[in-house]
């Protein structure tokens, strides 16, 4: 019996990579939300606002 064709292998690999990419994007979004939440907590505790660098995902806005 022969194994999967090259096209089938590429289709499976592409689906896997898309799934991994989506998971990484979700993880990044969660990490950014946590960072923002922690920044807000620190601002409340210390009563001042720390300068925030532009977001690399927001186009520097």
HELIX and SHEET records of a PDB file:
HELIX    1   1 UNK A    6  UNK A   46  1                                  41    
END                                                                             
